[in-house]
Amino acid sequence: CVSELYHDTYFQGGDLGSTFTPDAVHCQLVCTFSPRCLMFSFLPASWPKENERFACFLKDSVTNILPKVTLPGVISGHSLKNCNNKIRVCLDKNFPGIDMIGTNYNVTSVTSVDQCKEDCTNDIHCQFFTYVTGSFHSAQLRNKCYFKYSGKGMPTKIRLLDNVVSGFSLKACGKSSLGCQRDLFQNTKFLGENITSVFAPDVITCQKICTFHPICLFFTFLTKDFKDLTKRNLCQMRTSTSGLPTVEIEKEDAISGFSLLTCKSSPSVCPLALHSDAAFLGSELIVQDVNGDKECQSLCTNNTRCQFFTYKSVPSACNQNKCKCHLRISSNGLPTGIQHEIGFTSGFSLRLCKINL
């Protein structure tokens, strides 16, 4: 676990993608929760190129190291995925003097930044906000609260602007008064605006994936008994303007439910169960002989890059008391497919279970 930040340092290469964050600590948090990110480099407010300020570059490396280059003002560091100390993902922090840009979809009149933040937290779509203070140069815009969102849940750009304060919704802190619907609806399909579909081993995992997805509000999970073989174990994530399904239809072997982001308790990644008679597909990292599925999960958890695993306790994969443990990875941290095979046990790395939401 390397938690220190390197000033005037840029990690060269290994780029996975980039986003915009208000500071280096927030960039480190994004890297920690990004499935493949191991390192990051952040360009500060003082960066000479205006359109690159506040850029957060997420990076990966097969060897866990990247060359460092001296670059004045740049702050770099490591993902906290391997840190045993509790990481707080709930950042209740205001960022004065910056405008976090996204899709503005509502503007209200408020008397303080705290009221703006609370209103954003209690709006189903609001992910971040900008509050215009009473000292702003344009009188008609003073004391306005701009609700914002984006497809990734992060600003699409950040600019310096006097007399404004920006911040994030506190839904993940369990501070929303919207409440949540924990019930699961059997043999029911929720329709709405399609976001994406991923593979999940069960409906509980599907609900967690939806909860942590920036714009998923409800989902439908197609079980392993679903008639269409190609759609088995699919977790279909959806949204709508109202936050509710546009239509609910009867569908055999489909289970539907809602994101738990607006619950009074903070959403939890864990516990993550082991799944018997299931093989998680993905890119192979390592294959090793181990003694049992728990040892296989531990091996995955302690490997910096492992996201999920499959343990094969079938005669062809075993030697004496030890059997094959396959450590795997994918671009989004989820299996690229799930096969149901007797004697196989699969599960996820538990490294995010150390994180305190």
N, C-alpha and C positions, 0 to 999 in steps of 0.2 A: 504494500500500500504506500503510494507516494502522493501525499496531499499538498506538498508545497507548490507554489507558483513560481515560474521562471520569468523574470522581467527582462525586457530587451532581447527576447529569445523567440525564434520562430522554428517550428518543426517542419522540415522540408519533406515534401512528398506524402504518400499514404492517404491522399484525400478521399473521403467518403462522400462529402457534401458540405454544404454550409448553410447557416441560418443567421439571424440577427438577434443578439441578446444585449440587455442593457449594461452588463458588466462581465468581468472574467469569471466571477463566482457562479453566475447564472449559466455561462457557457460551459463550465465544468459540470454543472448539474445536468444540462442537456446531453453532454457527452456520456455521463454516467448512465443515463436512461436510454441512450441510443444503442440498439442491439450490438453493433460491431465496433463502436468508438472506443479506442484505448487512450488516445491523446487528442489535444486540441491546441489551437492557436487563436488568440483573440486580438482584433485590431481596435485600439482605444478611440475615445472621442477626439483625441488630438491628432489622429491619423491624417496626413495631408490630403489624400483623395477622399472628398466628401461622401461619395456614394459607396465607399468601402468601410466607412466608420462603423464600429460596433459589429463587424462581421465576425462570426464564430465558425472556424473551420474544424470540422470533425475528421479525425484521422485514425487509421488502422495500420497495423504492421504485423506480419507473420512472425517476425523475430522479437516483437514487443519493444523495439527501439527504432527511432528515426534520427537522422542527422540534425543537429541543432545549428542554426545560423543566427548570428547577431543582427538584430533589426530593432532600432530604437523605438520604444513605446509599446512594442508587441508583448503580450503576456501569454505564456504557454503553460501547459500542465498535463496531468494524467487524469483519466477516468478514476472515479472512486469505487468502481465495481468491486475491487478486492479489499476494500477497507472494512475491518470488523467494527470500527466505531460507528455509532448511529449517524446516518446522514439525514438531514432534514430536507425533504423535498418541498415542504410548505414554507415558501419564502414570503413572509408578510413584510414587504419592503417597498418604500416609495422611491421613485427615481425622478428627482426634480431636474428641470432644464432639458428634458428630452421628450420628444413626441414619438411614441411607438405607432408606426403606421400599419394599418390593416384595412379590412373592409369596415367602414363606418356604417352602422345600420340603425343607430338610434342616438339621439341627443336629448339630454334632459337638463333642467336647471337645478343646480344643487348649491349648498352653502359651504361645502368643505370637500377635501380630497377623501376623507374617511367615508362620507356619505356616497361619493362617487364609487368608491371601491365596494361598499356594501351593496349598492344597487347593481353593480356589475356581477357580484357574487350571486345575487338573487335573480339574475336574468339567465334563462336556460341556454342562450347562445353566446353570451359575453365571455370572452377569454382574457382580454386585457382592455385597458382603458387609458384615456388621456383626459386629465382635468385641467381646465383653463382657469387660472386664478383671477382674483379681483384686481390684480395689477397688470393684466395683459393689455397690450397697446390698443387693441380694438375693443371699444366699450361694449358693443353688442354681443361679443363672444365671451365675455367674462362670466365666471361661475357656471360654465357649461361642462357637462360630463359626456364624453364621446365613448359609446360602447363599440367594441371592435372584435373582430374574429378573423381567422385565416384557416386555410385547409390544414396547416401543420400546427396550429395553435400558438405559433410564434409570430412576432412582427415580420412583415415583408420588407421593412426598412426601418431605420431609426435615424432621426435627425435632431440636431441641437435646436432648441427653441426656448427663449426666455419666458418665464412666468407661466409655465405649464408643469404638471406633475403626471408621470405615467406609472402604471403598475399592473399587476395581474389579478385576476379573479381568485378568490380564496376557496373555491369549491373543493379543491383537493385537501384543504385543511379541515373539512367537516364543518365549515362555517356558513353554508347556504341554508336559508330558511325554506327553500323550495320543497324539501322532503323528497323521498324516493319510493319507488315501487319495487319491492324485493320479490314479489310473486313471479313464478314461471308459469307460462301458459302452454299446457300440453296439447299436441296435435293442432297447433295454431301457427299460422304464418303472418308476420307483420309486414305490411307493405309501406313504402315511403320512398324517399330519394336514396338510391343505391350509392354507397361510399366505396366499399371494397368487400371481397370475400377472402378469408384465410382458412387454413385447416386447424381444427382444434380437437383434442381428444374427447372432450365432454362439454356439456352445456355450461357448467360452472366456469371452466376455463374460457369459453366463448364470452361469457358475461364479463369476466375480468378484462379480456382483450378489448371489448367495447368500452368498458369503464375508463381504461387508460388511453383510448384513442381520442385525439383532440376534438373530433366532431361527431362521434357515434352517440346517438341518443337511445336507440333500441336495436334489437337484433333478432335473427331467427337462426337456430342451430338445427342442422339436418343430421339425424342420428345415424349410427352405423347400419341400421336396418332400413334406411331410406331406399325407396324403390330404384331411383336412378343411381347406379353404381358410381358414376363420375362425381356425384354431388354429396356422397356420404362424408360425414365429419366436416362439412362446410359450415363456417360461421359467417353469416351474411350480415354486414353492418349497414345500418340505415339512419337517416335523419329526416326531419321535416320542419317546416316553418313553425308549426304549433308545438313541436316537441313530442307529439303523439303520432302513432301509426295512422296513415291516411285510410287504410282498410285493414281489417283483420279477417283472414279467411281460414277455413278448416283445412288442415293438411296433415295427413297421416305421417307419423315419425318425424314431425317438426316440433321444436319447442322454442317459444319466443319469450322475450323479456326486455328489461330496460337497463340502461347504464346506471351504476350505483354512485356516480360522481357527486350527486347532490344529497347523498345520505349525511346524517349528522355525525357519523363516525367516518374517519378518513378511510379511503379505499385501500385495501391491502393486496399486495401481490401474492402473499402466502396465506395459508399453506398451499403447497403444490403437490398433489397426490402422484403416486406411481400408477401407471396404467398397464395392466396385465393384458397379454395376448394382443399387443399393439407394437408396431414398428414405426418409429418416426423417421421419415426420409429427409435427407439434407446432404450437404457437402461433408465428406469424411475428413476429420481432423487427425484422429488417432484411433487405432484398434489395439486394445490391451486385454490380457487375461486377468480377470479379477474374481474374487470370492463373493459372489452375490450382487443383487441389484442395488442394495444400499451402498456398497463399496463403489459400484459403477457411478452412482449419483454423486458420491463424494469426490470421485476422480474428476467428474465434469465440473462440479462446483469449484474445485481448486485449480482448474485450468483456466487461465485468463480469457481464452477465446471461446471455450465451449459454451453452447447455449442449451443443448438438449442431447439426449443419449438414448441408445437402445442396447439392452442387455439380452444376450441370446443363451438361454439355458436349455438348449436342445443338444442331443448327443454329438451332432456333427460340429458344434461350436465349443465343445468342452474338452478339457484335458485334466484328468484326475478331478480335483474339487473346483477348478477354475474354468470360467467360461468367458466368451468374447464380449467385451464392452466397447461399443462404438460411440465415440464422441463426435458430435456433429454440429454444423453451423449453417445459417442461411442469412439472406440479406435483411430479413425483418425479425429474426430471432424466433421464428415459428417453423414447424415442419413444412416442407414443400409438398408433403403427402403423408397419409397415414394408412398403413396396411395392417390388416388384422390377421395375426399369425400366432398359433398356439406355441407357448414356450418363450415368447418374446415379452420383455417388460421395458417400457419407455417412460421417460420423465424429463423434467427440466432442471437446469442448474439452479441451485438454491442461493446463489450469491446475492440476489436482490432481496432475499429474506432478511438480510442484515440491516436493511434500510428502514428507518423510522419515518413513516409518512406523517 
